[in-house]
Amino acid sequence: MNSNTKLNPEKWVDNYADAMYSYSFSRVSKSDVAEDLVQETFFSALKSLKNFKGEASEKTWLYSILKRKIIDYYRKASSKYEKNFTQMSPFEDSGDWLGHWKDERVPNEWDDKEEFNSEEFMKILKFCMEFLPEKYSYAFKMKSLNGFESKEICNELDITTSNLWVILHRSRVQLRECLEKNWFLSDKH
């Protein structure tokens, strides 16, 4: 029996599109991107019908393709960001002060820790997170806001622990800079 007979591409949209969209949206937080990822998944699956061996269910096979599409999406977004990050880095990149803060980029001290619990602060934090690359935002949310373990995040994003540390560090640097401009130095509070 040909394993392709277990696949029913005509029913994929009806059977899986909504759930795959929800899964994708929960990972990328952008409706148009989530839709594109599901469409790309179906297209890739159609192109790969002959590679389906029947070792997993149709649903599992489609989700494994979707997960790879999400990972590829974050890798692509991350590589674009990496090229620009060195230009805007707040750290010295050569000489005796390599890795130290640039004088003009040293962060201000945060004195009032109770401000962090306010609703207004959370709105500003969410606003600032929109400027992070998506992979960075997702990693930061998982670690800092949702309390996921590093190992879980690394598995989800298909990255190493040292890569996660760099992503979290860079996220925090950018968030701190944005918060200083939009919260700590504002006249709102």
N, C-alpha and C positions, 0 to 999 in steps of 0.2 A: 504494500500500500504506500502511495506517495505521501510524504508528510505534509505537503502543501495542501492536501485536501482537508487538513485540520484547520486551516486558516480560512476566514471568511471576510475578505476585505470590504465587501459590499456592506457589511454590518458594523464596521469599526466605528464610524461616526456615531451611529445610534447607540452602540453598546458601550463605548469607552470615552468618547470625546469630552463629555461633561466632567467625568471623574479625573481624566488626565489633565484637563484645563485647571481644575481645582488644585490638583497636585502641583502642577507647574506654577500656578499663580502663588501658591504658598512658598515656593522657592525663589521666585524672582520679583514678586510684588508689583509687577507691571502687567496690566491686562493685555496690551497689544503684544508684548514679548511672549507672554504665556500662550496666547493664541498661535503666534508664529511657531513656537516650539512644538506645539501639538501637531500643527500642519506639517512641519518638517519631519516629525516622527512618522506620521502616516506616509509621507512621500518616501522616506528612507526605507520604511517597512515594505512598501510596494516594490521598490527597487531590489530589495533583498529577499523576496519571497523564496527564491531557490535556495537560500542559505538556511532557511528555517528547518531544523532537524527534528522538531517535535519533542525535544527533551524538556521543554517547559510549555506551559499553557500559552495560548495566544495572548492573553492579557499580560502575563508575566513577561513575555517576549517584547510586547509593545512598550511596557513600562521600562524595561531595561534599555531600550532604544531612547526613550524620553529622558531617562536619567543621564545617559551619555550626552544627549543634546544640551541638557542643562549645564553639565560640567563643561562642555565645549563653549557654551555661551559665557560662562564665568571666566574661563581661561582666556578667551578672546578679549573680553572686557578688561581683564587684569593686565594682559600684555600691552594694550593701548595705554593703560594707566601707568604702567612701569616706565614706559618711554618718557612720559611727562613728569614723573615724580622727581627724578633727579634734578630737574630744573627748578622745582619749587620746594625742594627739601629744606627744612629748617636747620639742617646740620652741616657743619663744615665737611667738605669732601676730599680735602688733601692737607698736607702739612702736619705740623705738630698738634694741631687742634682737631684732627680727623675724628668725626663722630660727636664732637661737642656742639652745643647750640651756637648758631650764628648770633652775634650780638643783637642784631635788629629783630631776631625771632624768638628770643628768650621769653617763655610764657610768664604771665603775671601769676602771683600767688592767689589761690582761692581760699578766702578766709571763712566765709559763712557756709558751713556744710549743710545747715538746715534748708537753705535755698534749693538744694538739689531735690527735695521732696515736693516742691510746689508744682501745681498744675501748669503754671506759666513756663517753668523751667523745662518740663517735659515737652511742651509744645515747641520750644526753641530747640531742644535736643533732636526731636523728630525732624524739624526743619533742617537742621545741620546735617543729619544723616542722609538727607536727600542728595547732598553734594558728594557723598562718598561713592566710589565705584561700587557697583552692586555686590560684588563678591565681598568687598570689605564691609559693607553695611550688613550683609547677611551674617558674616562671621561675627561681627560685633554684637548684633542682636542675639545670636545664639549664645554667645559666651557671657556677655555682660548683662543682658536684659532677661534672658530666659534660663541662664544657669546651666547650659549644656556642658558636658565634659569635653576637654580638648580632643580626646580620641574620637568622640562622636562627630564633632565638627570636621575633623580631618577626614574621617570616612565619608561623610556627606559631601564634602567639597573635593575629595580626592587629592588632598595635599598632605605634606609632611608637617610634623609638629613645629619644626623651625620655620617653615613657610607661614604657618598659622600665627606664630609669635610675631613675625614681621608684619603680617596683615593687621593684626590687632594693634601693634605699636603704631603703625602708620595711621590707622583709623583714629586712634586716640589723639595723636598729634593734630590731625586735621580737625577732629571734633573740638579739641581744646581751643584751637585757633578760631574756629567759627563761633564757639560759645563766648569767647572773650570779646569778639566783635559784636555779637548779637544779644548777649545777656549781661555779662559782667561789666561791660563798658557802656551799656545802654542806660538811658534815664528812666526806664520802665519800672524799675523796682526801687 
